[in-house]
Amino acid sequence: MKAKYTRSQAQIIQVLKSLNYAISAQNLYAELKDRDQPLGLATVYRALEAFKTQGTVKARILTSGEALYSLISHDHHHINCVSCGQSFVINECPVHDLEERLEQTHHFQIYYHTLEFFGRCPQCQDNQVQ
């Protein structure tokens, strides 16, 4: 069943579909403005929150506390450097089996999951040694 969106929600979904990366609400607001589809920042935040509860959009919280939003297509996992803030995608996932078991045993509809590791990247480790 296709979800019904308001005009502003449809604009936001269209921008998210056109991006192949996660984007902050502030940057999404700017992107809409650049595309001559200006919406209020509060409207952008409200739409993103609604999409999260519908299971359409996921939010990933960076080490800075900023949230990045993207459409739910598949799970992404990351290792994050707490020193420089870089984030690296990892392709392994040890929790897919757990997710399936939780859905079955708890009758819980899981939209997505995140797996984040935090530490120091090799470059920051090298810089600390020097």
HELIX and SHEET records of a PDB file:
HELIX    1   1 ARG A    7  SER A   18  1                                  12    
HELIX    2   2 ALA A   25  ASP A   34  1                                  10    
HELIX    3   3 LEU A   41  GLN A   54  1                                  14    
HELIX    4   4 HIS A   96  HIS A  106  1                                  11    
HELIX    5   5 PRO A  122  VAL A  129  1                                   8    
SHEET    1   A 3 ILE A  23  SER A  24  0                                        
SHEET    2   A 3 ALA A  67  LEU A  71 -1                                        
SHEET    3   A 3 VAL A  57  ILE A  61 -1                                        
SHEET    1   B 3 SER A  87  ILE A  90  0                                        
SHEET    2   B 3 HIS A  77  CYS A  81 -1                                        
SHEET    3   B 3 LEU A 115  GLY A 119  1                                        
END                                                                             
